[in-house]
Amino acid sequence: MSHAPANTVLLLDGDGNQVGSFTTIQEAIDAAFDGYSIHVGPGTYAENLTVDVEGLTIEGQPGAVLQGTFLTDNGVAGPLNEWLKSQSAYSGAAGVGITVSADDVTIEGLTVTGFLQGVLLGDGSDGTTLADVTLESNFTGIHKPGTAAVTGFELLGGAIGDGHLGMDIVRNPASNGIFDIVTIDGTAFADLNRKGIYVEALSNAVIKNITMSNVGEFGGIVATGALGAGGNGINLNLKYGAYDDILIEDFTMTDVGSSDRDGLDADGHQNGGAIAITGRDDAPSYSGDPATVTNVTVRNGTIDGTSTGIELGEPGKHNLSPDLTVENVLITDAQHSARHGEIGNQSAATLTVTGTNGADTYIASGNSDGPIALDGGDGGDTLATGSAADTLTGGGGDDSLHGGGAHDTGVVGPGAASTANGADWTVTSADGTDTLTDIEIVTDGSNQTLLVGS
């Protein structure tokens, strides 16, 4: 492999033969053909790139930086995300760092910094791969416009940090703006004011092995007209189409989605949360072209420090989809209020949660009014649901089960014996001794008992 000297860009043909040497990356792109590769030597390249050559690979060597003017245009001193919190306006003249408008483009190893948008996925950019790319101090890291249809996208490793939005994937009404066959694997997201990953279209997707820290803690900024609003780590806000097969797994989130202006607000914004998922079908904006969403799973992760850990449904909209399955996710240090808890469901779909093998606390937000099936797994768990007819399963250990409104069912181990204890019930079974509050029915799998007075 050829290594480019500092401030030098080498162009190689499909056989690895050097066919050109340039001082700018764009010159090399303009001279390239399908299957060629570009090796970018260490140095700073003050350019806005358009990659319009199919099958092109751009490989940045350590120290290769694509530098924009967003910071200097706006007189930013210090971290960009901190500066944005107090600004009512900003200049976007820096534009886009890399616009991809050809299929099967691979970009590796570059640092892209100081742009309004680090990478833009245009229509006709199927098969784009970003590998070990650092997107730092851009207002938005990766953007897909609402009319662009993109399939086969991969974000592998690398980092997105110090900005407002990590990924901003938009879909317009009456468009084919899909985002399909997507892999996000091993990327680190940090210091993003509003959202780490925001998508309005997503199917056949795996988001795995990611880390997030200090993401969505502030929420919206003055310049976008939504101060403190909608701070999330991952926000699947799916619109205008049918979506299927989305998996989020093996993640670590620390201080993500509090959406309270870094603690200036006593309670996080109602749309805050580490992971927020909904299929938009609510009137009047989305009922004419409603989204339908199926097969969504969140599993094997940790969330430490948030407003709501995992939220299903747009608050107050009672969306019909998706049913959401959550497995083995440890949620700690969540807010507890009408708006927030470890979990929340304000949709008409079902949120099914199975806890870890340790002692879990899953307390639903006070406003939760969608059905929840909650299984604490092993360990002494504290489980509390909302106002719908819910099912709570303590599992092994001594558990506390709190129902809420409607007729809730507590599932206990075999051989259950129930004893009134004031307003509560103590239920002893093979799984342990559970305390039940506001639960009307208890079952051990073969027998049901009506708890009169609950």
Long-range contacts (C-beta under 8 A, 24 or more apart in sequence): 1-39, 2-39, 3-39, 3-41, 3-61, 4-39, 4-40, 4-41, 4-61, 5-41, 6-41, 6-42, 6-43, 6-63, 7-41, 7-42, 7-43, 8-41, 8-43, 9-38, 9-39, 9-40, 9-41, 9-45, 10-38, 10-39, 10-41, 11-36, 11-37, 11-38, 12-36, 12-37, 12-38, 12-39, 25-49, 25-58, 25-66, 26-50, 29-53, 29-56, 29-58, 32-56, 40-64, 40-110, 48-95, 48-96, 48-97, 48-99, 48-115, 49-97, 49-98, 49-99, 50-98, 50-99, 50-101, 51-98, 51-99, 51-100, 51-101, 51-102, 51-105, 51-107, 52-101, 52-102, 53-102, 53-105, 54-102, 54-103, 54-104, 54-105, 55-102, 55-103, 55-104, 55-105, 56-102, 56-105, 56-106, 57-105, 57-106, 57-107, 57-108, 58-105, 58-106, 58-107, 58-108, 58-110, 59-108, 59-109, 60-107, 60-108, 60-109, 60-110, 60-111, 61-109, 62-109, 64-109, 64-110, 64-111, 65-110, 65-111, 65-112, 65-113, 66-97, 66-98, 66-110, 66-111, 66-112, 66-113, 67-113, 67-114, 68-94, 68-95, 68-97, 68-112, 68-113, 68-114, 68-115, 68-116, 68-138, 69-93, 69-94, 69-114, 70-94, 70-114, 70-115, 70-116, 70-137, 70-138, 70-139, 71-114, 71-137, 72-114, 79-137, 79-162, 79-191, 80-137, 80-138, 80-139, 80-162, 80-163, 81-162, 81-163, 81-164, 81-191, 81-192, 81-193, 81-218, 84-139, 84-163, 84-164, 84-193, 84-221, 84-223, 85-193, 85-218, 85-221, 85-261, 85-262, 86-222, 87-221, 87-222, 87-223, 88-222, 88-223, 89-223, 90-139, 90-223, 92-116, 92-139, 96-120, 96-143, 97-138, 100-125, 100-128, 101-125, 103-127, 104-128, 105-129, 106-131, 107-131, 107-133, 108-132, 108-133, 109-133, 110-134, 111-136, 112-136, 112-138, 113-137, 113-138, 114-138, 115-139, 116-140, 117-141, 117-142, 117-143, 117-168, 118-142, 118-160, 119-143, 120-144, 120-145, 121-148, 121-150, 121-153, 122-148, 123-147, 123-148, 123-149, 123-150, 125-150, 126-150, 126-151, 126-152, 127-151, 127-152, 127-153, 128-152, 128-153, 128-154, 129-153, 129-154, 129-156, 130-154, 130-155, 130-156, 130-158, 131-156, 131-157, 131-158, 132-156, 132-157, 132-158, 133-158, 134-158, 134-159, 135-159, 135-160, 135-161, 135-163, 135-166, 136-160, 136-161, 136-162, 136-163, 137-161, 137-162, 137-163, 138-163, 139-163, 139-164, 139-165, 140-164, 140-165, 140-166, 140-167, 140-168, 141-165, 141-166, 141-167, 142-166, 142-167, 142-168, 142-169, 143-167, 143-168, 143-169, 143-170, 144-168, 144-169, 144-170, 144-177, 144-179, 145-170, 145-177, 146-170, 146-171, 146-172, 146-175, 146-177, 146-200, 147-172, 147-175, 147-176, 147-177, 148-177, 149-176, 149-177, 149-178, 150-178, 150-179, 150-180, 151-178, 151-179, 151-180, 151-181, 152-180, 152-181, 153-179, 153-181, 153-182, 153-183, 154-182, 154-183, 154-184, 154-185, 155-183, 155-184, 155-185, 155-187, 156-183, 156-185, 156-186, 156-187, 157-185, 157-186, 157-187, 158-187, 158-188, 159-187, 159-188, 159-189, 159-190, 160-187, 160-188, 160-189, 160-190, 160-192, 160-196, 161-188, 161-189, 161-190, 161-191, 161-192, 162-190, 162-191, 162-192, 163-191, 163-192, 163-193, 164-192, 164-193, 164-194, 164-221, 164-224, 165-192, 165-194, 165-195, 165-198, 166-192, 166-195, 166-196, 166-197, 166-198, 166-215, 167-195, 167-196, 167-197, 167-198, 167-199, 168-195, 168-198, 169-197, 169-198, 169-199, 169-200, 169-201, 169-202, 170-200, 170-201, 171-200, 171-201, 171-239, 171-240, 171-241, 172-240, 173-239, 173-240, 173-289, 174-240, 174-289, 175-240, 177-201, 177-240, 178-203, 178-241, 179-203, 179-205, 180-204, 180-205, 181-205, 182-206, 184-208, 184-210, 185-209, 185-210, 186-210, 187-211, 188-212, 189-213, 189-215, 189-233, 190-214, 190-215, 191-215, 192-216, 193-217, 193-218, 193-219, 193-220, 193-221, 193-231, 194-218, 194-219, 194-220, 194-221, 194-224, 194-230, 194-231, 194-232, 195-230, 195-231, 195-232, 195-233, 195-235, 196-232, 196-233, 196-234, 196-256, 197-233, 197-234, 197-235, 198-232, 198-235, 198-237, 199-235, 199-236, 199-237, 199-238, 200-237, 200-238, 200-239, 200-240, 201-238, 201-239, 201-240, 201-241, 201-243, 202-236, 202-238, 202-243, 202-246, 203-243, 203-244, 203-245, 203-246, 204-244, 204-245, 205-245, 205-246, 205-247, 206-247, 206-249, 207-234, 207-246, 207-247, 207-248, 207-249, 207-251, 208-247, 208-248, 208-249, 208-250, 208-251, 209-250, 209-251, 210-251, 210-252, 211-251, 211-252, 211-253, 211-254, 212-251, 212-252, 212-253, 212-254, 212-256, 212-274, 213-253, 213-254, 213-255, 213-256, 214-254, 214-255, 214-256, 215-253, 215-255, 215-256, 215-257, 216-256, 216-257, 216-258, 216-259, 216-272, 216-274, 217-255, 217-256, 217-257, 217-258, 217-259, 217-260, 217-262, 218-259, 218-261, 218-262, 219-259, 219-260, 219-261, 219-268, 219-269, 219-272, 220-269, 227-261, 228-259, 228-260, 228-261, 228-264, 228-265, 228-269, 229-259, 229-269, 229-271, 230-259, 230-269, 230-271, 230-272, 231-257, 231-258, 231-259, 231-260, 231-268, 231-269, 231-272, 231-307, 232-256, 232-257, 232-259, 232-271, 232-272, 232-273, 232-274, 232-275, 232-276, 233-257, 233-273, 233-274, 233-275, 233-303, 233-306, 234-274, 234-275, 234-276, 235-275, 235-276, 235-277, 236-276, 236-277, 236-278, 236-293, 236-296, 237-276, 237-278, 237-280, 237-314, 238-278, 238-279, 238-280, 238-291, 238-293, 239-280, 239-286, 239-291, 240-280, 240-286, 240-289, 240-291, 241-289, 241-291, 241-292, 242-291, 242-292, 242-293, 243-279, 243-291, 243-292, 243-293, 243-294, 244-293, 244-294, 244-295, 245-294, 245-295, 246-293, 246-295, 246-296, 246-297, 247-296, 247-297, 247-299, 248-275, 248-297, 248-298, 248-299, 248-301, 249-297, 249-298, 249-299, 249-300, 249-301, 250-300, 250-301, 251-300, 251-301, 251-302, 252-301, 252-302, 253-301, 253-302, 253-303, 253-304, 253-306, 254-304, 254-305, 255-304, 255-305, 255-306, 256-303, 256-305, 256-306, 257-306, 257-307, 257-308, 258-305, 258-306, 258-307, 258-335, 259-307, 260-307, 267-307, 267-335, 267-337, 267-339, 267-340, 268-306, 268-307, 268-308, 268-335, 268-339, 268-340, 269-307, 269-339, 270-315, 270-339, 270-367, 271-314, 271-315, 272-306, 272-307, 272-308, 272-339, 272-340, 273-306, 273-307, 273-308, 273-309, 273-310, 273-311, 273-340, 273-344, 274-303, 274-306, 274-307, 274-308, 274-309, 274-310, 274-331, 275-303, 275-309, 275-310, 275-311, 276-308, 276-310, 276-311, 277-310, 277-311, 277-312, 277-322, 277-324, 278-312, 278-313, 278-314, 278-317, 278-319, 278-347, 279-319, 279-320, 279-321, 279-322, 280-314, 280-317, 280-319, 281-319, 281-320, 281-321, 282-314, 282-317, 282-318, 282-319, 290-320, 291-321, 292-320, 292-321, 293-321, 293-322, 294-321, 294-322, 294-323, 295-322, 296-322, 296-323, 296-324, 296-325, 297-324, 297-325, 297-326, 297-327, 298-324, 298-325, 298-326, 298-327, 298-329, 299-325, 299-326, 299-327, 299-328, 299-329, 300-327, 300-328, 300-329, 301-328, 301-329, 301-330, 302-329, 302-330, 302-331, 302-332, 303-329, 303-330, 303-331, 303-332, 303-334, 304-331, 304-332, 304-333, 305-332, 305-333, 306-331, 306-333, 306-334, 306-335, 307-334, 307-335, 307-339, 307-340, 308-334, 308-335, 308-339, 308-340, 308-341, 308-342, 308-343, 308-344, 308-365, 309-334, 309-341, 309-342, 309-343, 310-342, 310-343, 310-344, 310-351, 310-353, 311-343, 311-344, 311-345, 311-346, 311-365, 312-344, 312-345, 312-346, 312-347, 312-349, 312-351, 312-370, 313-344, 313-345, 313-346, 313-347, 313-348, 313-349, 313-370, 314-346, 314-347, 315-339, 315-346, 315-367, 316-346, 317-346, 317-347, 318-346, 318-347, 318-348, 318-369, 318-370, 319-347, 319-348, 319-349, 320-347, 320-348, 320-349, 321-347, 321-349, 322-349, 323-349, 323-350, 323-351, 323-352, 324-349, 324-350, 324-351, 324-352, 325-352, 326-351, 326-352, 326-353, 326-354, 327-353, 327-354, 328-354, 328-355, 328-356, 328-377, 329-353, 329-355, 329-356, 330-356, 330-358, 330-360, 331-360, 331-361, 331-362, 332-361, 334-363, 336-363, 337-365, 337-366, 338-365, 338-366, 338-367, 339-365, 339-366, 339-367, 340-365, 341-365, 341-366, 341-368, 341-384, 343-368, 343-372, 343-374, 344-368, 344-386, 345-369, 345-370, 345-371, 345-372, 345-386, 345-388, 346-370, 355-379, 355-381, 355-395, 359-397, 363-402, 364-404, 368-404, 369-405, 375-411, 380-432, 392-439, 394-431, 394-432, 394-434, 395-431, 396-431, 396-432, 397-431, 397-432, 398-432, 398-433, 398-434, 398-435, 399-432, 399-434, 399-435, 400-434, 400-435, 400-437, 401-434, 401-435, 401-436, 401-437, 401-439, 402-436, 402-437, 402-438, 402-439, 403-436, 403-437, 403-438, 403-439, 403-440, 403-454, 404-438, 405-438, 407-440, 407-441, 408-438, 408-439, 408-440, 408-441, 409-439, 409-440, 409-441, 409-442, 409-443, 410-434, 410-436, 410-439, 410-441, 410-442, 410-443, 411-442, 411-443, 411-444, 411-445, 412-442, 412-443, 412-444, 413-444, 414-444, 414-445, 414-446, 415-444, 416-442, 416-443, 416-444, 416-447, 416-449, 418-442, 418-449, 418-451, 420-453, 423-453, 425-451, 425-454
